[in-house]
Amino acid sequence: MERHIVHLRVPAFAVAVERVRDPTLRDRPVAVAAGLSDRALLLQASAEARAEGARPGLTLAAARRLCPCLVVLSPDAELLQRARAALLRLAGSYSPLVEPCGNGRLDIDLTGTARLFGSARDTARRLRMEVATALRLPTRLGLSINRLVSGVAARVAPADGLADVRPGDEAPFLSPLSAFLLPAVRPAPEGRLLADLNLRQVGALVPLSLEQLVLAFHDRGYALYRQARGVDDSPVRPPARRPEIHVEETLAEDSNDDAVLATMLTLLAERAGRRLRAGGLDAGAALIRVRYADDRTSARQLRLAPADGGDAPLVARLRALLPEVVRRRTRVRWLALTLTRLAPADRQRSLFARAGNPGGEAPGSAPLTGALDRIRARHGEMTVARLADFRPNASRGPRVL
């Protein structure tokens, strides 16, 4: 049976979702950044912002120089999660085989659905119209017999349109396109090497043998050989459900000050703790990652016990682990915290203090923690802070913007 794979893509997904919430942002240059400091990096940018040079990967300061009227927003993880879930539910009404690819992108296998919904092309058009009507999100869709070609087709499809690649036309379709559209091509080193060898179009890779590509691109050579010919046998797999909570922040200035890094980690732990409590969850593991000023990274993971409804046990254990993560003298630029192994919380434990847990919350502290959550949600997370995070002689205060 001939396969029919649709790749659905919402351009600048985080920006598109924010425009649904605030329609006044439409037709304005908008970007989403990982923090609001001048050193924070742009994660996504609208077409209007990219037209003025504000592209993902630039620092916020550089983007504002290029586009003075740029509207910068912080990513709303909860809103984005709701939008992803709504998009997944809508696509799931057309096929049981839907695989999220990140940032508002889905692969949908419509093979064998013709008797229910008609041709794959008509189904893709109906899906696009339903997303626009029900979710008010713009989409670009690619349709072909495999995931590779459908993904590339969606990237070159007209705005809010569909690119249909007929069976047998995969290689001719890819041939005139930029080789940088192939998934196997990373900006470095493959992208740089392609430019040095003047292999800028997909068609320029086709005459090269597998041995030549492996010699030049090593382990990526085989993938480039297949992708240049439009070959992809990978199936569409529904995601395994592994929920997690991820928070991150870029420091206003690179720092190797232990107190500054500990305060930043406390801020992230409290932010993650609020999301845990909002979902009625406990975390079984935590992963701390740091990125240094020279772009090298380091990470450590630890197991967690239920937090009894408060942040103190989580903060204490993470701060104790921090010296194991930051072992270099190089200044740190970015920190991230990921909580995994999430499970429904048994809040009855919060009535008692656990023996042997000096960092635990005192009995009855859950109301205080809930009050702090409400204050920070209404007035900002820096409204209330732990006394231990402020030192009288800290001229370079650990404030993060």
C-alpha positions as CSV (number, residue, x, y, z in Angstrom):
1,M,0.0,0.0,0.0
2,E,1.3,3.4,-1.0
3,R,2.2,5.6,2.0
4,H,0.8,9.1,2.5
5,I,2.7,11.2,5.1
6,V,1.7,14.7,6.0
7,H,4.1,17.1,7.8
8,L,2.3,19.9,9.5
9,R,4.3,22.9,10.5
10,V,3.2,26.1,12.4
11,P,5.9,28.7,11.5
12,A,7.3,30.4,14.7
13,F,5.1,28.3,16.8
14,A,5.6,30.2,20.1
15,V,5.0,33.6,18.3
16,A,1.8,32.2,16.6
17,V,0.4,31.0,19.9
18,E,1.1,34.4,21.6
19,R,-0.7,36.1,18.7
20,V,-3.8,33.9,19.3
21,R,-3.8,35.1,22.9
22,D,-3.1,38.8,22.0
23,P,-4.3,39.6,18.5
24,T,-2.7,43.1,18.7
25,L,0.6,41.3,18.0
26,R,-0.4,40.4,14.5
27,D,1.6,42.0,11.7
28,R,4.1,43.3,14.2
29,P,7.7,42.1,14.6
30,V,7.6,39.7,17.5
31,A,10.2,37.4,19.0
32,V,10.4,34.9,21.8
33,A,13.7,34.9,23.8
34,A,15.2,32.8,26.6
35,G,15.1,35.5,29.1
36,L,14.9,39.3,28.9
37,S,18.6,40.3,29.4
38,D,20.6,41.7,26.6
39,R,22.6,38.5,26.3
40,A,19.5,36.2,26.0
41,L,19.2,34.5,22.7
42,L,16.2,34.7,20.4
43,L,14.4,31.4,20.1
44,Q,11.8,32.2,17.5
45,A,11.0,35.3,15.5
46,S,8.0,36.3,13.3
47,A,8.3,36.8,9.6
48,E,8.2,40.6,10.1
49,A,11.1,40.4,12.6
50,R,13.2,38.2,10.3
51,A,12.6,40.6,7.4
52,E,14.4,43.3,9.5
53,G,17.2,40.9,10.4
54,A,16.1,39.8,13.9
55,R,16.6,36.0,13.5
56,P,16.8,33.1,16.0
57,G,20.2,32.7,17.5
58,L,20.9,36.5,17.8
59,T,21.3,38.0,21.2
60,L,18.5,40.3,22.3
61,A,20.7,43.4,22.2
62,A,21.8,42.6,18.6
63,A,18.2,41.9,17.5
64,R,17.0,45.2,19.0
65,R,19.7,47.1,17.1
66,L,18.4,45.6,13.9
67,C,14.8,46.0,14.7
68,P,14.1,48.8,17.3
69,C,10.4,48.1,17.4
70,L,10.8,44.4,18.2
71,V,8.3,43.1,20.7
72,V,10.1,40.5,22.9
73,L,8.2,37.9,24.9
74,S,9.3,35.2,27.3
75,P,8.1,31.6,26.4
76,D,5.0,30.6,28.3
77,A,5.5,26.9,28.9
78,E,2.0,26.2,30.1
79,L,0.4,28.0,27.2
80,L,2.6,26.2,24.7
81,Q,1.9,22.9,26.2
82,R,-1.9,23.5,25.9
83,A,-1.4,24.5,22.3
84,R,0.6,21.4,21.5
85,A,-2.0,19.2,23.1
86,A,-4.8,20.8,21.2
87,L,-2.9,20.5,17.9
88,L,-2.1,16.8,18.7
89,R,-5.8,16.1,19.5
90,L,-7.0,17.7,16.3
91,A,-4.5,15.8,14.2
92,G,-5.3,12.6,16.1
93,S,-8.9,12.8,14.8
94,Y,-7.6,12.0,11.3
95,S,-5.1,9.3,12.1
96,P,-3.9,7.3,15.1
97,L,-0.3,7.7,13.9
98,V,0.8,11.2,14.8
99,E,4.3,12.0,15.9
100,P,5.2,15.4,17.4
101,C,8.5,16.7,16.0
102,G,8.8,19.8,18.3
103,N,8.1,23.5,17.9
104,G,4.6,23.0,16.5
105,R,5.5,20.3,14.0
106,L,3.7,17.0,13.5
107,D,4.1,14.0,11.2
108,I,0.8,12.4,10.4
109,D,0.5,9.0,8.6
110,L,-2.7,9.1,6.5
111,T,-2.0,5.7,4.9
112,G,-5.3,3.7,4.6
113,T,-7.6,6.5,5.6
114,A,-9.0,7.2,2.1
115,R,-12.2,5.3,2.8
116,L,-12.9,7.5,5.8
117,F,-11.8,10.9,4.7
118,G,-11.1,10.8,1.0
119,S,-7.8,11.4,-0.7
120,A,-4.7,12.3,1.4
121,R,-4.6,15.7,-0.4
122,D,-8.2,16.5,0.5
123,T,-7.6,15.4,4.0
124,A,-4.5,17.6,4.4
125,R,-6.5,20.6,3.1
126,R,-9.3,19.8,5.5
127,L,-6.9,19.5,8.4
128,R,-5.3,22.9,7.5
129,M,-8.6,24.6,7.5
130,E,-9.7,23.0,10.8
131,V,-6.5,24.2,12.5
132,A,-7.0,27.7,11.2
133,T,-10.7,27.7,12.3
134,A,-10.5,25.9,15.6
135,L,-7.0,27.0,16.8
136,R,-6.5,30.1,14.7
137,L,-2.9,29.0,13.9
138,P,-1.3,29.4,10.5
139,T,0.1,26.2,9.0
140,R,2.3,24.9,6.2
141,L,1.8,21.3,5.1
142,G,3.9,18.9,3.0
143,L,2.5,15.7,1.6
144,S,4.5,12.8,0.1
145,I,5.2,9.1,0.5
146,N,7.8,9.6,3.3
147,R,8.6,11.9,6.3
148,L,11.8,13.4,4.8
149,V,10.2,14.8,1.6
150,S,7.1,15.9,3.5
151,G,9.2,17.8,6.0
152,V,11.2,19.6,3.3
153,A,8.0,20.3,1.3
154,A,6.4,21.9,4.4
155,R,9.4,24.3,4.7
156,V,9.1,25.5,1.1
157,A,5.3,25.5,1.0
158,P,3.5,28.8,0.3
159,A,2.3,30.7,3.4
160,D,-0.6,28.8,5.0
161,G,-0.6,26.4,2.0
162,L,0.1,22.8,1.0
163,A,3.0,21.4,-1.1
164,D,2.1,18.0,-2.6
165,V,5.0,15.9,-4.0
166,R,3.6,13.1,-6.2
167,P,5.0,9.5,-5.8
168,G,8.1,9.2,-7.9
169,D,8.9,12.9,-8.0
170,E,10.9,13.0,-4.7
171,A,14.4,13.3,-6.2
172,P,13.3,15.9,-8.9
173,F,11.5,17.9,-6.2
174,L,14.6,18.0,-4.0
175,S,17.2,18.6,-6.7
176,P,16.9,22.4,-7.1
177,L,16.5,23.1,-3.4
178,S,19.1,24.2,-0.9
179,A,21.1,21.4,0.5
180,F,20.8,23.1,3.9
181,L,17.2,22.0,4.0
182,L,18.2,18.3,4.5
183,P,17.9,17.2,8.1
184,A,21.3,15.6,8.1
185,V,22.9,19.0,7.4
186,R,23.8,20.9,10.6
187,P,25.2,24.5,10.4
188,A,28.5,23.1,11.6
189,P,30.4,21.2,10.4
190,E,28.3,19.8,7.5
191,G,26.9,23.2,6.5
192,R,30.3,24.9,6.5
193,L,31.8,22.0,4.5
194,L,29.0,22.0,1.9
195,A,29.7,25.7,1.4
196,D,33.4,25.2,1.1
197,L,32.9,22.4,-1.5
198,N,30.2,24.5,-3.4
199,L,27.6,21.8,-2.9
200,R,24.8,24.2,-2.2
201,Q,21.9,22.4,-3.9
202,V,20.6,18.9,-3.2
203,G,21.1,18.0,-6.8
204,A,24.8,18.6,-6.5
205,L,25.0,15.7,-4.0
206,V,23.3,13.1,-6.2
207,P,26.3,12.4,-8.6
208,L,28.6,11.8,-5.6
209,S,29.1,8.1,-4.6
210,L,28.4,6.8,-1.1
211,E,32.2,6.4,-0.6
212,Q,32.9,10.0,-1.5
213,L,30.2,11.3,0.9
214,V,31.4,9.2,3.7
215,L,35.0,10.3,3.1
216,A,33.9,13.9,3.3
217,F,31.2,13.9,5.9
218,H,32.0,10.7,7.9
219,D,29.0,9.3,9.8
220,R,26.6,11.8,8.1
221,G,27.6,10.7,4.6
222,Y,25.2,7.8,4.5
223,A,22.3,9.9,5.6
224,L,23.2,12.6,3.0
225,Y,23.4,9.9,0.3
226,R,19.8,8.7,1.1
227,Q,18.3,12.1,1.8
228,A,19.6,13.7,-1.5
229,R,17.6,11.0,-3.3
230,G,14.5,11.4,-1.2
231,V,14.8,8.0,0.5
232,D,13.3,7.6,4.0
233,D,11.7,4.4,5.4
234,S,11.2,5.6,9.0
235,P,7.7,5.1,10.3
236,V,5.5,7.6,12.1
237,R,5.5,6.7,15.8
238,P,3.2,8.1,18.4
239,P,5.2,9.5,21.3
240,A,5.9,7.6,24.4
241,R,4.4,9.7,27.3
242,R,7.3,10.9,29.4
243,P,6.2,14.2,31.0
244,E,8.8,16.5,32.4
245,I,9.2,20.1,33.7
246,H,12.0,22.1,32.2
247,V,13.1,25.6,33.2
248,E,16.1,27.6,32.1
249,E,17.7,31.1,32.4
250,T,20.5,33.0,30.9
251,L,22.6,35.1,33.3
252,A,22.6,38.8,32.8
253,E,26.5,38.5,33.0
254,D,28.7,35.5,32.8
255,S,29.7,34.5,36.3
256,N,31.6,31.9,38.3
257,D,30.5,33.4,41.7
258,D,29.1,30.5,43.7
259,A,26.5,32.7,45.4
260,V,25.2,34.0,42.1
261,L,24.9,30.6,40.6
262,A,23.3,29.2,43.8
263,T,20.7,32.0,43.7
264,M,20.0,31.4,40.1
265,L,19.5,27.6,40.8
266,T,17.2,28.5,43.6
267,L,15.1,30.7,41.3
268,L,14.8,27.8,38.8
269,A,14.0,25.3,41.5
270,E,11.2,27.5,42.9
271,R,9.9,28.1,39.4
272,A,9.8,24.3,38.7
273,G,8.3,23.7,42.2
274,R,5.4,26.0,41.4
275,R,4.7,24.0,38.2
276,L,4.9,20.7,40.2
277,R,2.4,21.9,42.7
278,A,0.1,23.4,40.0
279,G,-0.1,20.0,38.4
280,G,-0.4,18.0,41.7
281,L,2.9,16.2,40.9
282,D,6.1,15.0,42.6
283,A,9.4,14.5,40.7
284,G,11.6,11.5,41.1
285,A,14.7,12.9,39.4
286,A,16.3,16.2,38.6
287,L,18.9,17.2,35.9
288,I,21.0,20.3,36.2
289,R,22.8,21.6,33.1
290,V,25.1,24.6,32.7
291,R,26.7,26.2,29.7
292,Y,29.9,28.0,30.1
293,A,31.0,31.2,28.3
294,D,33.1,29.0,25.8
295,D,29.9,27.0,24.9
296,R,31.0,23.9,26.7
297,T,28.4,22.2,28.8
298,S,28.2,20.1,32.0
299,A,25.4,18.2,33.6
300,R,24.5,16.1,36.7
301,Q,21.4,14.2,37.7
302,L,20.1,13.1,41.1
303,R,17.2,11.2,42.5
304,L,14.6,13.1,44.5
305,A,12.2,12.2,47.3
306,P,8.7,13.7,47.6
307,A,9.0,17.4,48.6
308,D,6.2,17.5,51.1
309,G,4.6,20.4,49.3
310,G,7.5,22.9,49.6
311,D,10.6,24.0,47.8
312,A,13.2,23.7,50.7
313,P,14.1,20.0,50.2
314,L,14.4,20.5,46.4
315,V,16.5,23.7,46.8
316,A,18.8,22.1,49.4
317,R,19.6,19.0,47.3
318,L,20.1,20.9,44.1
319,R,22.4,23.5,45.7
320,A,24.4,20.6,47.3
321,L,24.8,19.1,43.8
322,L,25.9,22.4,42.1
323,P,29.6,22.1,42.9
324,E,29.6,18.7,41.1
325,V,28.1,20.4,38.0
326,V,30.3,23.5,37.9
327,R,33.8,22.1,38.1
328,R,35.6,24.5,35.8
329,R,36.9,28.0,36.6
330,T,35.3,29.3,33.4
331,R,32.3,31.7,33.9
332,V,28.8,30.2,33.5
333,R,26.4,31.8,31.0
334,W,23.3,29.6,31.2
335,L,21.6,27.2,33.7
336,A,18.7,24.7,33.2
337,L,16.8,22.4,35.5
338,T,14.7,19.5,34.3
339,L,12.5,17.5,36.6
340,T,11.5,14.0,35.4
341,R,9.8,10.8,36.6
342,L,6.8,12.8,37.4
343,A,3.9,11.1,39.3
344,P,0.8,12.2,41.2
345,A,1.7,13.6,44.6
346,D,0.6,12.0,47.8
347,R,0.0,15.2,49.7
348,Q,-1.1,13.4,52.9
349,R,2.6,13.1,53.7
350,S,2.7,16.9,54.2
351,L,1.0,16.5,57.6
352,F,4.2,15.0,59.0
353,A,7.8,15.9,59.0
354,R,10.0,13.1,57.7
355,A,12.7,11.9,60.0
356,G,16.3,12.3,58.8
357,N,15.4,15.2,56.4
358,P,16.8,18.4,57.9
359,G,16.1,20.2,54.7
360,G,12.4,19.3,54.8
361,E,9.5,21.7,55.1
362,A,8.1,22.1,58.6
363,P,4.7,20.6,59.3
364,G,1.9,22.9,58.1
365,S,4.2,24.8,55.7
366,A,2.0,23.9,52.6
367,P,-0.3,27.0,53.2
368,L,2.8,29.3,53.4
369,T,4.2,27.8,50.1
370,G,0.8,28.2,48.5
371,A,0.6,31.8,49.6
372,L,4.1,32.5,48.1
373,D,3.0,30.9,44.8
374,R,0.1,33.2,44.6
375,I,2.1,36.3,45.4
376,R,4.8,35.4,42.8
377,A,2.1,34.5,40.2
378,R,0.5,37.9,40.6
379,H,3.5,40.2,41.2
380,G,6.5,38.4,39.7
381,E,8.9,35.8,41.0
382,M,11.4,38.4,42.4
383,T,8.7,39.9,44.7
384,V,9.6,37.5,47.5
385,A,13.0,35.8,47.9
386,R,14.8,33.7,50.5
387,L,16.8,35.7,53.0
388,A,19.8,33.4,52.4
389,D,20.0,34.6,48.8
390,F,20.9,38.2,49.7
391,R,24.3,39.0,51.2
392,P,25.0,42.4,52.8
393,N,28.3,42.7,50.9
394,A,27.0,41.5,47.5
395,S,27.7,44.6,45.4
396,R,27.1,42.5,42.3
397,G,23.7,41.3,43.5
398,P,22.5,38.0,42.2
399,R,19.6,39.6,40.4
400,V,18.7,38.0,37.0
401,L,16.8,40.1,34.5
